[in-house]
Amino acid sequence: MKILANDGISTSGQKALEDAGFEVITTTVAQEQLENFINEHEVGVLLVRSATKVRKDLIDACPVLKIIGRGGVGMDNIDVDYARSKGLHVINTPAASSSSVAELVFAHLFGGVRYLYDANRNMPLEGESKFGQLKKAYARGSELRGKTMGIIGIGRIGQETARIALGLGMKVIAFDPFIEEVNLELSFYDGQKVQFNIKTVSKEEVLKNADFISLHVPAQKDYVIGEKEFKIMKKGAGLINAARGGVIDEVAMVDALDNGLLGFAGLDVFENEPTPAIRVLMHPKVSLTPHIGAATDEAQDRIGTELATQITELLKK
């Protein structure tokens, strides 16, 4: 059977599939040409990440498809329920990228509390001529240890974010409408393990008490953080979104940054991907990355091999 990895697949994942007897095609086919390519080449498995959309029209037009695989967590680019109603298997890899996304959250956090997002812009321009002024401007950083980390959405990635926060000596509070408590195990290099229990609280309590808030929620119709929430948040707090674009009202966020309600923001995802708003991109208090949460070699290896295992198990029954 032929497998089209339209948004790419790791070398380890491709090898695992080929070793299992599948033909893996890694050509990137344009969205408008997918239907013809899948049918012409009799592709039985379509693997995507966030770029390729698998909607009802494509599903209907490609009766040869048996499996749709999403490398990563969110499947909002796939009409999952409809595909399953037509007898297709829809799979993803929810755990494979948790560590990578959580580490990116803290890359933004460390950069935020020490103004790296702004220093890295200004040092190349003015570091030679205004070193002293820049040193003074960035001299009021803060530490993460002892601060309160608020997590909205304490699923797999939220839990991994909590583990890092606990390891840094932070207090963790969390809100999740579907989870009442989580038991977390911190494992260290020498085999030691420490157990933590986190009982979730209300969203308002997280907003009021957290020094930093990280979002780990799926795409949804309404904003999770908007004008109302910014007014509740602790003044000067930091906000990180490495989950999904559209869960933060970016207009309200920019206003909150401008009036001092929000100290800084770190964004890996945006309302208007792949063309984020210029006001967001140019704002001096926003740390920016182009949706790279799962883009580490380790995560891509795990994603590829997990997909290969699931596909092999489904098709070799």
N, C-alpha and C positions, 0 to 999 in steps of 0.2 A: 504493500500500500504506500501511496505517496503522501508525504507530509510537507505542507508549505509553512515555513517559519517566516511569516511575512515581515515581522518586525525584528527578526534576528533570533538567534539562540546560541548559547554558549557552546564552545568546542566540546566540552564534556557531555552536554546534553545531546548534541548531534551525534557524537560517537556512540552513546548508549542506545540511541534509536537505530542507528545503522547496524550496530552489533546485534540488535533484535530483529534485523531483517527488513527494516523500513528504508525507503528512499526519501532523503531529506532535501528539500529545495529551499535554498536561502535567498533566492531572488526576491527583491522588494518590488511588489506589484502595486501600481497605482490603484487607489480606491475604485476609480471608475472602470478599471480593467480587470478587477478581481473576479467578477462573475464569469467572464469568458475564460480566464486563465484556469480557474478551478475546474470548470466543466471540460475544457479542452484537454487538460492534463489529468483528469480524473483524480483530483486531490480529495483524499478521504478525511484528512485532518488539517485544520487551519489553526495555526498558532499565532497569537497576536500579543502585543502589549497595549499601550495606550493610544498609539497612532492609528491603527486600523480599526474601522467601525464594522461591526457585524450586526446589521439590522435585519428586520423582517423581510425586506425585499431581496437581500442577498441570500438569506436562508431559503426563501421560497424558490429562488432562481437556481439553487445549487443542490439538487437532490442527491448528488454523490457524496456530500459531506456526512460524516458520521460523528466527528468530534470537533468541538471548538475549544481551544485551550487558551487561557489568559495567563501570561507570565507575570505574576504579581498578585495583588490582593483585590482591588476594586474591579468590578465588571460592568461599570456603567456604560462602557462602549459596546456592550453586547446585549441584545434582547434575549436575556437568559431564559425567562419563563416561556417565551414563544418558542425558542429553539428546543427546549425540553419537551414542550407539547407536541413538537413534530418528530419526537423520537431521537433527537441528537443528545449526546453527552456533552455537558459543558463543565469544564474543569478549570481550576486555578491553583495557585501556590500561596496560600495565605500566610504561611509561616516563614517562607524562604527569605523575605526581604526585611523582616522585623528589625534585626540588629542594625542593618545599614541605614534604615530610615531613622531609627532612634539616635544613632550616632550623628546623623546630619542635624537633627534637632539640637543636639548639644554643640555642634560646630557653630550653628547660628547663635546659641545662647552664650557661649564663651566669647564669640565675636561681639555680641551685643553689650555685655557688661564691661568690656574693655574697649569699646568704640572701634573695633577693627574694621567694621563695615565702612566707616568714614575715614579712618586713618589710611586705609589702603587706597582710597581715592585721592586723598590730599598729599600724602607723602611724595608720590612721584612728581606732583605739580609744584609743591612748595617746601618739600623737606630740606632742600639745600639752602634756600633763602630765609625760611621762617621756622627753623627747627625748634627754637626756644618757644615760640608762640604755640606751635603744635603740641609740644610737650606739655605745656600748661593746659591747653584745651582738652587733652585726653588724660589728665591727671586725677580725675575723680571717678575712676572705675570702682567696681565692687566685686565681691566674691560670691560664688554660688553656694558654698558651704554655709549651712545654717539658714538658708532662705527656704521659702515654701514654693514647691513646684505644684501647680495645678494642672491636672490632666483631664481633658474632656473627651471621653471615649476610652475606656480601659480594656479594650480588646487586646489582641496579640501585640500590636505595635505600641499601644499605650502602656502595656505591662512591661515591655522591654525598655521603654522610656523611663518608667518608674524605677526599674532596677538600676539604671545608670544614675538617676537622681539620688537614690538611696545610697549607692556606692560613693557618691560625692559628699554624703553627709547632709543631704537636703531632707526636709519634711515633705511628704507627698500627700496631697489630697486629690480626690478624683470624683467626677460625676459621670454616670452612665445610666441611662434610663432602663437598660436591660440587665444590668449586673449589680448585685447588692454588695458583694465583697469578693476579693481575690486574695489568694495565698501565693506569695511570691518567694521563690528561692533564689538567693544570690550565690553563685558558685565562683570560687576563686581558683587561681592557678595552681595552688598547692593542695587542692582537694577539700578545703574547708567550705562549709555551706552555712548560710544564715537564712532563717525563715522570717518573713514579714507578712502580716495580715493587714489589708487595707479595706476598710468599709467605705463604700461610696457615700457621698453627701449630696446636697442639692446643688444645682448649677449656680444659684445665687451665692451660696457659701463659698464655692470655689472662686467665683469672680471677686468676691469681697476680700478674701484672705490670701490669695496667691500672689507671690511676687512675680512669678512667670507662669504663663499659661501655654500649654501645647495642645493643639487640636488633633484628634485621631478619630475622625468620623467619616462616614461615607458621604457621597454626593447626595444632596437633598434639595427640596424646593425652596425652603426658607433659609435665611442666614442664621447661623449658630451664634455669631458675634456681629452685632450691629450697633446702631447708635445707643439704644437702651443699655446694652451690655457694657459698652465703653464707659458709660456714666456710673455703672455699679463697680467696675474694676478698681482696684487699689491704684491710686494716682502714681504714675511713673512706672507701672508694670511693663513687662516685656511680653510679647505675643508671638508665638511661632506656629506656622501652618505648613506642615509637610504632608498633609492628608489629601484634600481635594480642593480645587479652585471653586469659588462660589459659596463657600461656607462662611466667609468673612465679607461684610459690606466694605469694599475697599474705599469708597467715598467717605464713609463714616470713619474708617481707619485713618485716612490721611488727615481728616479734621481733628481726630483725637491726638495724632502725633503733633500737629501744628499748635494745638492749644495746651499741650503738656499733659493731657490725661493719660496718654500712652508714652512710655519711655522710648521704646524701639519695637520694631517688628522684624521677624525673619520669615521670608516667604520662599518656598520651593514650588508652590503652585499658585495659580492666578485665575481670577474670574474670566479673563478673556484670552486664555491660551489658544493658539500660540502667539498672540499679539497683545501682551499685557499693556495696561494703561500706562502712558508715558509719565503721568503724575506719580505713579507707584515706582516705576523704574528709576526716576530721577530724584526721589525723595532722599534727603541726606540721613534719615533715621531708619532706613529700611535696608536690611541685609538680604541679598538676592542670590538665588540659584535657579537654574532652568529645569526644574522638575527632574532632579537626579537622585531622589531619595533611595531608590533601589539600585542605582548605577554604581555598584562596586563589583570587582571581579568575583569576590566570594559569593555575593548574593546571586549574581548571574549564573554561577556554577550550580548553586543550590536550586535555582529556578529551573534550569535546563534539565538537571538530573531528576528532579521531582516530576516534571512534566513527562519525561521519558518513562519513568516508572509507572505513572498513572495510565499513560497511553498503552504501554505494553500489557498491563494488567487487564485493561478493558478489551483490547483487540485479540489477545491471545487466549481468551477464555474458551 
